[in-house]
Amino acid sequence: MTLTTSQEKTQKTERTPRQVARRNRLNAWDVKFSPYLYVAPFFVIFAIVGLFPLVYTAWVSLHKWHLIGGEGPFVGLGNYQDVLASPLFWTGLRNTFSIFLLSSVPQVIIALCLAALLDQNLRSKTFWRMGVLLPFVVAPVAVGLIFSKLFADQSGLINAVLGQVGIGPVAWHADVLASHIAIATMVDFRWTGYNTLIFLAAMQAVPRDLYEAAVVDGAKRLRQFFYVTVPMVRPTIIFVVIVSTIGGLQIFDEPRMFNQAGNGGADRQWMTMTMYLYELGWGAQKSFGRASAVAWILFVIIIAIGIVNYLLTRRIAATGNDDGGK
């Protein structure tokens, strides 16, 4: 039976409020739940590859856990006590902080200065900006092998250059401080360009009106850098310092490849915390429980130093803003 025109209009009129209500309900759900769905993949992946290994490592650190035998008896904090009682742990902790300070501090300063130079009106500036990133592309193992030859004790290029200026050969592999400087040089070679581009991106976001006003006031390039550029990129400096701290305390590839044995030297003079962790887990002991304890100790140290760095840099930033306001 065919519906008349009036009946069709009546049905359409009856359906329209329901459709509108359903559409409004879907739109409300979309606005309410879609942001969570968009960010959910990150949290799911993080829970699988980040949070679960972290919690599982804490569980392993409380047991006598062997690579072959698997889970053993529960020992509580026994693994932590054994690790803290080991002289190798404190040697690794000393070496880690020494290499971290020798690499991260010059790295941030050099990257900031390079970014300021690249922010100028240079010819072929795209070439120079891409050039600073090339060392970051090189594999860490290749960097370690090349620099281990450059810093060789007898036939290294660095000692040959030092000999030309009257400085005797340096025992880069035997001396503690010399080995730390050599490894810090590797780290700076790889990561300075990466941090330079981060600083450069921040500097390009600085309003050019500020520089024009500084020029009108008679400020030279150096004063513009310290009184305009640095204060404006201070949040980026805080970010780079925190990220460099996290990466510097986890250094592994460069000291591992500094000699053929990969054990941190004859006297463990450049063995880092991560190398000690690797030795406990995959070396002669193969004690996953102690290795996990070292991992958690290192995690707590990184968190503590990261918080201290954040508070210090934030306090410096607040002091600078107060001085600027005055």
Helices and strands as residue ranges (DSSP letters): H 5-46, I 47-51, H 52-60, H 78-84, H 87-118, H 125-131, H 134-137, H 140-150, H 157-164, H 176-204, H 208-216, H 221-224, I 225-229, H 230-232, H 234-248, H 253-256, H 273-282, H 288-325
